[in-house]
Amino acid sequence: MDQESQSATEHHPAETTKTQHDREVCSHCGADRLEGAKYCYSCGQPFVASRMDLSAVGIMAAFILLGSLFGYLLIDRVILVQQDDHAHHNHAAAPTDNPRMTQLRARAESGEPAALMDLAEYQIESSVHQAAYLSQAAGTLERLLQRFPSHPYSLRLLGNIYFQLGDHQHSVLFYERYLQQIPNDANVITDLGTQYFAMGAFERAAGQYRKALELFPDIYHAQFNLSLVYKEMGELTLSEQARAAAEAIERRVGKTLAPDPDLARLPDGADATPQVAESDPYGSLRIFFAAHPIVGPKMVGFEAGDQGAVLSLRNFPMEAMPPVARQAFDKKVRERLDQIPEGQLTIRDADDGEVMAEYPGP
């Protein structure tokens, strides 16, 4: 049995049950189901129909599984050249909360945006080691969007999370909502095209890649993926032309990304709440990287000690970042390091240990 099949067969979704007051609750932990939520915000389990409906669902499941396996084969080929290689993980195992997670959960019961965002970002960070936290982060962000449905930062983050979860339809939904607010984000437009590609909507995928290239002509990943989708469409001449254009971009400027827009972490009008005491002075920096839409999926390790912190990334083209994007990235890293006494950071390649960037202390 291959890894994706094993993940699918070992996953046990939560049912939706109703209380005497007709509230839908998660049968796994008893938490209320938020309207439209796909995952339980409390335990992270996905919602499915009640067991009386599972016979009909089961008939379709075999066909869906076959389709999804084909989709993974397709998307794996594309993600290798896509700016965010969102890896798929098995999210079935229930995570074990540490004291900080427990504190953040308790504070998030208030429903305040800052408390919800703190919890979501820590869940994303923790998913590096306990993958089930990623679907919990989706539920937490959906709670925030109940109050602020147009918050760009949350919408993009949810699109990225569902990308990592392999849920292409929901990733498309949140990317499209995000692009209604920030229509010129060429990186997200490229990601949206890749979701369409994985779903077999080749014309839509090609349209998104072309749109990204109109906004930022040197975005390598959109150009390369365009060559792949043209090949799937049988447009071999166009595919060869797009591949040649991608190779020309790589020779000229490398595998570049478009500049990343500077988004407000919290919705307008939302007050920041005091952070839960953090024993690790590098905690906020770790969360920044884990929640970053491009760095987060590449992050495989973060270690902090007396000699500073080391961030390990896999398949991250740091040397190919456009100058404007690199300057903005460096500025954000330095701002966080300046809040840490003697703070310093080294970014390494996870495979060969090569130092890609250093941020020395004061």
Residue pairs with C-beta under 8 A, 6 or more apart in sequence:
1 9
2 69
4 68
4 69
4 72
4 88
5 65
5 69
6 90
7 88
7 89
7 90
7 92
8 65
8 68
10 90
10 92
11 46
11 90
11 91
11 92
12 45
12 92
13 45
13 46
13 47
13 48
14 26
14 27
14 28
14 29
14 40
14 43
14 45
14 46
14 47
14 48
15 27
15 28
15 47
15 48
15 49
15 50
15 51
16 24
16 25
16 26
16 27
16 33
16 47
16 48
16 49
16 50
17 24
17 25
17 26
17 27
17 50
18 24
18 25
19 25
23 32
23 33
24 32
24 33
25 31
25 32
25 33
26 32
26 33
26 40
26 42
26 43
26 45
26 47
28 40
28 43
28 45
29 40
29 42
29 43
29 45
31 40
31 41
31 42
31 43
33 40
33 47
34 41
34 139
34 142
34 143
34 146
35 146
36 142
37 47
37 139
37 142
38 46
38 47
38 138
38 142
38 167
38 170
39 45
39 46
39 47
39 135
39 136
39 138
39 139
39 142
40 46
40 47
40 136
40 139
41 136
41 139
41 140
41 142
41 143
42 136
42 139
43 94
43 136
44 91
44 94
44 95
44 132
44 133
44 134
44 135
44 136
44 139
45 135
46 135
48 54
48 57
49 57
68 166
71 168
71 198
71 199
71 200
72 88
72 166
74 197
74 198
74 200
75 166
75 168
75 194
75 197
75 198
77 228
78 194
78 197
78 198
78 225
78 228
79 85
79 86
79 194
81 220
81 221
81 224
81 225
81 228
81 255
82 190
82 191
82 194
82 221
82 225
83 187
83 190
83 191
83 221
83 257
83 294
84 160
84 163
84 187
84 191
84 293
84 294
84 297
85 297
85 298
85 315
86 160
86 163
86 164
86 297
87 164
87 297
88 164
88 165
88 166
89 127
89 131
89 134
89 164
90 131
91 131
91 132
91 134
91 135
91 165
92 132
93 130
93 131
93 132
94 132
95 126
95 130
95 132
95 133
95 136
96 130
97 105
100 122
100 276
100 278
101 119
101 122
101 123
101 126
103 276
104 115
104 118
104 119
104 122
104 276
105 119
107 115
107 118
107 119
107 273
107 276
108 115
108 116
108 118
108 119
108 140
108 143
111 143
111 147
112 270
112 271
112 273
113 144
113 147
113 148
113 151
113 266
113 267
113 270
114 266
114 270
114 271
114 272
114 273
115 273
116 140
116 141
116 143
116 144
117 144
117 154
117 265
117 266
118 273
118 275
118 276
119 140
120 137
120 140
120 141
120 144
120 157
120 291
121 137
121 287
121 290
121 291
122 287
123 133
123 134
123 136
123 137
123 140
124 133
124 134
124 137
124 157
124 161
124 287
124 290
124 291
124 296
125 286
125 287
125 290
125 291
126 133
127 133
127 134
127 137
127 290
128 290
128 299
128 300
128 301
128 302
134 161
134 164
134 165
135 161
135 165
137 161
138 158
138 161
138 162
138 165
141 154
141 157
141 158
141 161
142 158
144 151
144 154
144 267
145 151
145 154
145 155
145 158
147 267
148 154
148 267
148 270
149 177
150 177
150 180
150 181
151 267
152 178
152 181
152 182
152 263
152 264
153 263
153 264
153 265
153 266
154 267
155 174
155 175
155 177
155 178
155 181
156 174
156 175
156 178
156 182
156 185
156 188
156 263
156 293
157 291
157 293
158 170
158 174
159 171
159 172
159 174
159 175
159 178
159 188
159 191
159 192
160 171
160 191
160 293
160 296
160 297
162 168
162 170
162 171
162 173
162 174
163 171
163 191
163 195
164 297
168 195
168 198
168 199
169 199
171 191
171 195
172 192
172 195
172 196
172 199
175 188
175 191
175 192
175 195
176 192
178 185
178 188
179 185
179 188
179 189
179 192
182 188
182 261
182 263
184 215
184 261
185 258
185 260
185 261
186 212
186 213
186 215
186 216
186 219
186 222
186 258
187 212
187 219
187 257
187 258
187 260
187 293
187 294
188 293
189 208
189 211
189 212
189 215
189 222
190 208
190 209
190 212
190 219
190 221
190 222
190 225
192 208
193 204
193 205
193 206
193 207
193 208
193 209
193 212
193 222
193 225
193 229
194 205
194 225
196 202
196 204
196 205
196 208
197 205
197 225
197 228
197 229
197 232
202 229
202 232
202 233
203 233
205 225
205 229
206 226
206 229
206 230
206 233
208 222
209 222
209 223
209 225
209 226
209 229
210 226
212 219
212 222
212 258
213 219
213 222
213 223
213 226
215 258
216 222
216 258
216 259
218 249
218 252
218 253
218 256
218 322
219 249
219 256
219 257
219 258
220 246
220 249
220 250
220 254
220 255
220 256
220 320
221 255
221 257
223 242
223 245
223 246
223 249
224 242
224 243
224 246
226 242
226 246
227 239
227 240
227 241
227 242
227 243
227 245
227 246
228 239
230 236
230 238
230 239
230 242
231 239
249 255
249 256
253 320
253 322
254 317
254 319
254 320
255 317
255 320
256 320
256 321
256 322
257 294
257 317
257 320
257 321
257 322
257 325
258 322
258 325
259 322
259 324
259 325
259 328
260 293
260 294
260 325
260 328
260 329
262 328
266 272
275 284
278 284
280 286
280 304
281 304
281 340
281 341
281 343
282 302
282 304
282 309
282 340
282 343
284 336
284 339
285 309
285 333
285 336
285 337
285 340
285 343
285 345
286 302
286 304
286 309
288 332
288 333
288 336
289 295
289 296
289 299
289 302
289 311
290 296
290 299
290 302
295 313
295 316
298 313
298 314
298 315
298 316
299 311
299 312
299 313
300 312
300 313
300 314
300 350
301 310
301 311
301 312
301 350
302 309
302 310
302 311
302 312
303 309
303 310
303 312
304 310
307 344
308 342
308 343
308 344
308 345
308 346
308 361
309 343
309 344
309 345
309 346
310 345
310 346
310 347
310 348
311 345
311 346
311 347
311 348
312 348
312 349
312 350
313 347
313 348
313 349
313 350
313 356
314 349
314 350
314 351
316 349
316 356
318 326
318 347
318 356
318 357
319 356
321 329
330 357
330 359
333 345
333 359
334 359
336 343
337 343
337 344
337 345
337 359
337 361
342 361
342 362
343 361
344 358
344 359
344 360
344 361
345 357
345 358
345 359
346 355
346 357
346 358
346 359
347 355
347 356
347 357
347 358
348 354
348 355
348 356
349 356
